[in-house]
Amino acid sequence: MKTNSSSLRVGFTILETLIVISVLGFLLAITASAVQQTRSVARRIQCSNNLRQIVLAAHNYESVYGVFPTEFYPFRAMAPFLDSETNLESRVGLPVYLCPSDSLATLPEGVTSYLLNEGFAYQRNGKNGIRLPPIHDPVLRWINLRVRDVTDGLSNTAYLSERLISPFAPTQEMADAEPSRYLWYIQTPFVGPSQFSLFQSQCENNRTSVFPLNYNSAPALSSWLYGYNHSMPPNSVGCYNFSIPTGGGVSPLWDMGSIPATSAHSHGVNIALADGAVRFMANSVDLKVWQGISTRAGED
């Protein structure tokens, strides 16, 4: 029996096979990208929920003691007010204190992904943020914040935000790969508000080497030295207002100049306002706006 040209052709040509493979590959790439994006969004939402829980715990603390927990060991102070099983071992943290987007934020290390707002200034103990300046007595301790101290209003003042965990003694290669995860030295320290823009420029363009110690990797429940500030936009590189010490050693922690909020999220950071509202702030936020929400009482 002869087969004519109108008979049904069986199988595919090489061209058709390649087209099918290309379409399937394209669909797979789209699906993989969508899954990754969904996971990223889910992690960001979980991170914002963590911030909301922490601020709620701070308000519950305030309702009992009349002040916010902004003094020594603020994360330890808030822990009993969190809606979770609390472990007060200093070397063990809580899941609510960790952002799932940061691969270095792990529970066994007891670190925290979130830091209190210290305003914006050269000094690390930001005089105009949520953390008030310390009392300089034989036992260094902070003044607790009262609601009436926040004259800008709780809804206009940042309480805490994110800060990427920085590992101990990073290599220069690690620092260059993720510069915003670390703090850096600058060439020349600056003094006074009139030189602040010079400090910002040198931090952005002429920083020297990475600070050899980790910054916010101390155990969350025993950490009291650490906060972040709004001197630079979100996810900027942070710098000490200090040059590399001669003869070795490191600079004092209170010589810090810029400790930006940083995250592993795309294009910005989560921030919790003092009234409990959580916002996602873009890296491109206007610096004046960003600094404005960092102060509790204007620019005092």
Phi, psi and omega in degrees: 000130181277149176255122181268174184293344181273357180292151181293126180276133181257139177092177182241151172280166179300320180298315179296321179297317179295322178296315179299316179298319180296317180296315179297320178296320178296316179295321178296319179296319178296316181296315180298318179296319180294320179295316179297319179294321178298317179295320179298317178296319180298319179293321179295321178294318178298321178297316179294325177295322177301313180300318180298318179295321181295315179294322176299320176297321178297321178291322177296322175298315181297324180293336179271316188254350178083002178219158174278151180279081182243012186265210174307138172050056183299326181286329173292318181297323182280339188306315180295345182262003178274148180277064179201165178287118189268132174243113185265018172291129187296333182271359180240126181268194178237146179304327182293342179271004184241135174272124183294347180280341182267114183295340181267357179271094184240143185298315183302332181281343177071021182277172177235141177271357188234141181226153179284149180285127179248021176081213173216130183182176172293318189288148178287330178273066188316121187285347189240014180257208179284323176276120180280164180298154181285156171276123183270080175240179183305330176248102184300125178209157183267156173277135177283148183270135175254157180303319183291346177286340183266078185285343175286344183099141182298327182284352181246011186230127178290138177259309177205162179212191185267154173211121179301141177292136178247122181290159181289139175048062179290149173283164179297326178296318178297317181294320180291329181287325180225071187298330182284351178283344188238173171250149188234156169279156172245172185285319185220125177293154179239157184230134173087152181301329183294340181257009184296320179295328177293320176299315180301315182296319181291324178296320182287322193243338187226030177293160187255278183229162184286145176295133189286347181256156175288158183258294185253032181262006175292155180306133186302319187279350177242015183269129176228346184279343199254138172207175175239167176221175185252027180294332179230160181296165178304142177063022171280166172283136180261151183219150166283147170274063190199139175270168181300125181298140176281144179077018179087190181082184180228165179281155175298149182298332183280004172269009179295146180245317182222119177235082187291158168289129181224152181209170174264006177283157178283127166074009179173192181224156170275142178221139178254126175279163186292345177271000178103350178289143179244133181232152172260118184256125182287152176302333184273008180305143177300130185298325179295320177294315181298317178288328181297321181280356179274343184265144179271341184213067183063229178249025180289000000 
